[in-house]
């Protein structure tokens, strides 16, 4: 079947960098895609002005998109791609409870804890999770830049032997859009690896106000990253997730592949907005306390980011 003819409807919930990036790529490939935004203003701007997509090669493409505010309800779809930050997820739960039975929800939040929120809202067989390694930067409400290539892994939180047909269709649609998407039998191990990467990269880039790649250019930041990794890896192991040298090397690869990317935490700090640090470093600290494992470095990063945002600098 021709890629553009795949009968699959996606609603992207969230008009931030990740949401706009995925919407742009899906629409460009001919997929039926609607963006649902938190504000009616952004939805109106997207419909009237279109979405300006800056591709990795520097080319700019103006894309006509469908958009509506969340207050208008969710349009009918096969898949609801939830790209809002973890801090905004609780406010969406009443809307997500109304997702039709035939549809699936795919959550792309950073950090950990969102699976617990969603498990209380959506039945396990309809809720899926994704690990996104694509780099993106929202330039304005109607403009997004693709800043780094990466894979998208999707699947259930815990292992299931049978693949879901809706999610398989989405993976096919994503691949048709040029996204390196794979279906995994269980996302939890990958979520832990993403958590460790985010716990090293995001707060350090936010504190030093540098792009991801700059962390590898200084021996002091590299050593600090290594010590943070060892601390978090001990916590992960207490939760049944073993992290080794290959996982440490992968974090370096993420920094290199998204070298120009400004982490979401850095962008939030610059805009004086609440960050996801409590769902990232805070989660590691919490699990460390439960397991009796000291996490002084992660606790320090947590406090610094919270202080940085609370004083508005």
BELBEL-V391448 format. One record per helix or strand of 3 or more residues. SS is the DSSP state (A for helix, B for strand). FROM is the first residue (numbers start at 0). LEN is the number of residues. If there is no record, write none. Layout:
SS_FROM_LEN + SS_FROM_LEN
This chain:
A_2_3 + B_8_5 + A_16_12 + B_31_6 + A_39_10 + B_50_4 + B_59_4 + B_65_4 + A_69_3 + B_78_4 + A_85_11 + B_103_4 + A_113_6 + A_123_3 + B_126_6 + B_134_6 + B_142_6 + B_150_5 + A_164_12 + B_179_4 + A_187_21 + A_211_5 + A_218_20 + A_244_13 + A_263_7 + A_276_15 + A_295_15
